[in-house]
Amino acid sequence: MKQVRIAGKEWVPALGMGTWMIGENRSKRAEEIATLQRGIDLGMTLIDTAEMYGDGASERLIGEAIKGRREQVFLVSKFYPHNATARGVRVACEDSLRRLEVDCLDLYLLHWRGRVPLEETIAALEKLRAQGKIRHWGVSNLDTDDMRELRELPGGNAVAVNQVLYNLSRRGVEWDLLPWCEKHAVPVMAYSPIEQARLLRQPGLRALAARHGATPAQLALAWLLRREQLIVIPKASTRDHLEENVAALECPLDAETLAELDRLFPPPSRATPLEML
Ligand SMILES: NC(=O)c1ccc[n+]([C@@H]2O[C@H](COP(=O)([O-])OP(=O)(O)OC[C@H]3O[C@@H](n4cnc5c(N)ncnc54)[C@H](OP(=O)(O)O)[C@@H]3O)[C@@H](O)[C@H]2O)c1
């Protein structure tokens, strides 16, 4: 498994597992658990969740899936901006730990920026770190100006990742956010890497994938995975989808294919505000 270094010292898999909208339907539960367990077996040991997902249902299902395998997994969860206060972060973290049935999160993210001053949130996260309840903290959906501001605050340079919307059809981050994160050694986690499956219907991508002997999902993921310092977290709720996605790691893209992808999905030609889903 290709690895990405976070916080200057720890290696995590470049391909992890998203879990938005899992754990919400009883009839799908067994396959969702089997999928997460298969993903761990295949080296996709980074699992991304949030207190928001299914109002805790995603965290509860992950807790069940990783029972007895906690040490193999790098667990990422997120808290709501309205829980970003000193007390709110502590309570939200304890709730997530209880639902996941673990003692510690590997990475804890502010889901998006709200009204609570970032200083207060950083101080609360550092306290959780000192107490051993989280190992690293980071942010999600923060644009370049927010990242600049965050890094300059006391303790702000401990930010371990920024999780943002990034895929072939959402390339705005290439203009300034990705270069900024690269310069400051803050790895980016690309969420919705296949645009919640909408990309897979794009005729140009389908045709190119067919010529390449790959599927559209594999091409879209391989395009992201070729970057250094980028963690990609597709969500799959079946083992068939998961196994198709993991094979994207074995899907090298030549210059001609990359040029064709640039033609189909042009890179940004100016700064645009960060998009989010
Ligand atoms: N920080 C944030 O604000 C934020 C926002 C959005 C997402 N996220 C995180 O990022 C993760 C991934 O993003 P996402 O779930 O929005 O979208 P995504 O990963 O781009 O797409 C997921 C969808 O694609 C389908 N799919 C996956 N692999 C497939 C394949 N090989 N062939 C056909 N369909 C396939 C899935 O279907 P099945 O479920 O049927 O397999 C699901 O419907 C989330 O789950 C979440 O953990 C974070």
The ligand as an SDF file (V2000), in Angstrom:
LIG
                    3D

 48 52  0  0  0  0  0  0  0  0999 V2000
  -15.3160   16.3680    5.3170 N   0  0  0  0  0  0  0  0  0  0  0  0
  -16.4250   16.4490    4.6170 C   0  0  0  0  0  0  0  0  0  0  0  0
  -17.1200   17.4790    4.6210 O   0  0  0  0  0  0  0  0  0  0  0  0
  -16.8500   15.2690    3.7890 C   0  0  0  0  0  0  0  0  0  0  0  0
  -17.8790   15.4190    2.8400 C   0  0  0  0  0  0  0  0  0  0  0  0
  -18.2210   14.3150    2.0760 C   0  0  0  0  0  0  0  0  0  0  0  0
  -17.5680   13.1040    2.2600 C   0  0  0  0  0  0  0  0  0  0  0  0
  -16.6090   12.9640    3.2180 N   0  0  0  0  0  0  0  0  0  0  0  0
  -15.9240   11.6620    3.4520 C   0  0  0  0  0  0  0  0  0  0  0  0
  -15.4150   11.1820    2.2210 O   0  0  0  0  0  0  0  0  0  0  0  0
  -15.9560    9.8960    1.9550 C   0  0  0  0  0  0  0  0  0  0  0  0
  -16.0980    9.6500    0.4770 C   0  0  0  0  0  0  0  0  0  0  0  0
  -16.9650   10.5900   -0.1200 O   0  0  0  0  0  0  0  0  0  0  0  0
  -18.4930   10.2640   -0.5200 P   0  0  0  0  0  0  0  0  0  0  0  0
  -19.0010    9.1000    0.2330 O   0  0  0  0  0  0  0  0  0  0  0  0
  -19.2110   11.5610   -0.4270 O   0  0  0  0  0  0  0  0  0  0  0  0
  -18.4140    9.9340   -2.0690 O   0  0  0  0  0  0  0  0  0  0  0  0
  -17.5270    8.9990   -3.0070 P   0  0  0  0  0  0  0  0  0  0  0  0
  -16.5840    8.1730   -2.2410 O   0  0  0  0  0  0  0  0  0  0  0  0
  -17.0030    9.8770   -4.0890 O   0  0  0  0  0  0  0  0  0  0  0  0
  -18.6530    8.0700   -3.6530 O   0  0  0  0  0  0  0  0  0  0  0  0
  -19.3810    7.1270   -2.9290 C   0  0  0  0  0  0  0  0  0  0  0  0
  -20.4500    6.5280   -3.8540 C   0  0  0  0  0  0  0  0  0  0  0  0
  -19.8090    5.8720   -4.9560 O   0  0  0  0  0  0  0  0  0  0  0  0
  -20.2290    4.5080   -5.0070 C   0  0  0  0  0  0  0  0  0  0  0  0
  -19.0690    3.7040   -5.3950 N   0  0  0  0  0  0  0  0  0  0  0  0
  -17.9190    3.5020   -4.7140 C   0  0  0  0  0  0  0  0  0  0  0  0
  -17.0790    2.7370   -5.4300 N   0  0  0  0  0  0  0  0  0  0  0  0
  -17.7160    2.4250   -6.5750 C   0  0  0  0  0  0  0  0  0  0  0  0
  -17.3610    1.6570   -7.7260 C   0  0  0  0  0  0  0  0  0  0  0  0
  -16.1790    1.0540   -7.8100 N   0  0  0  0  0  0  0  0  0  0  0  0
  -18.2710    1.5650   -8.7310 N   0  0  0  0  0  0  0  0  0  0  0  0
  -19.4690    2.1750   -8.6540 C   0  0  0  0  0  0  0  0  0  0  0  0
  -19.8630    2.9260   -7.6040 N   0  0  0  0  0  0  0  0  0  0  0  0
  -18.9920    3.0480   -6.5730 C   0  0  0  0  0  0  0  0  0  0  0  0
  -20.7160    4.1680   -3.6280 C   0  0  0  0  0  0  0  0  0  0  0  0
  -21.6700    3.1490   -3.7500 O   0  0  0  0  0  0  0  0  0  0  0  0
  -21.8290    1.9650   -2.6850 P   0  0  0  0  0  0  0  0  0  0  0  0
  -21.9960    2.6470   -1.3620 O   0  0  0  0  0  0  0  0  0  0  0  0
  -23.0160    1.2440   -3.1920 O   0  0  0  0  0  0  0  0  0  0  0  0
  -20.5740    1.1300   -2.7260 O   0  0  0  0  0  0  0  0  0  0  0  0
  -21.3240    5.4930   -3.1860 C   0  0  0  0  0  0  0  0  0  0  0  0
  -22.6120    5.6230   -3.7220 O   0  0  0  0  0  0  0  0  0  0  0  0
  -17.2840    9.9070    2.7240 C   0  0  0  0  0  0  0  0  0  0  0  0
  -17.8520    8.6340    2.8440 O   0  0  0  0  0  0  0  0  0  0  0  0
  -16.8450   10.5690    3.9920 C   0  0  0  0  0  0  0  0  0  0  0  0
  -16.1430    9.6450    4.8120 O   0  0  0  0  0  0  0  0  0  0  0  0
  -16.2250   14.0460    3.9630 C   0  0  0  0  0  0  0  0  0  0  0  0
  1  2  1  0
  2  3  2  0
  2  4  1  0
  4  5  1  0
  4 48  2  0
  5  6  2  0
  6  7  1  0
  7  8  2  0
  8  9  1  0
  8 48  1  0
  9 10  1  0
  9 46  1  0
 10 11  1  0
 11 12  1  0
 11 44  1  0
 12 13  1  0
 13 14  1  0
 14 15  2  0
 14 16  1  0
 14 17  1  0
 17 18  1  0
 18 19  2  0
 18 20  1  0
 18 21  1  0
 21 22  1  0
 22 23  1  0
 23 24  1  0
 23 42  1  0
 24 25  1  0
 25 26  1  0
 25 36  1  0
 26 27  1  0
 26 35  1  0
 27 28  2  0
 28 29  1  0
 29 30  1  0
 29 35  2  0
 30 31  1  0
 30 32  2  0
 32 33  1  0
 33 34  2  0
 34 35  1  0
 36 37  1  0
 36 42  1  0
 37 38  1  0
 38 39  2  0
 38 40  1  0
 38 41  1  0
 42 43  1  0
 44 45  1  0
 44 46  1  0
 46 47  1  0
M  CHG  2   8   1  16  -1
M  END
$$$$
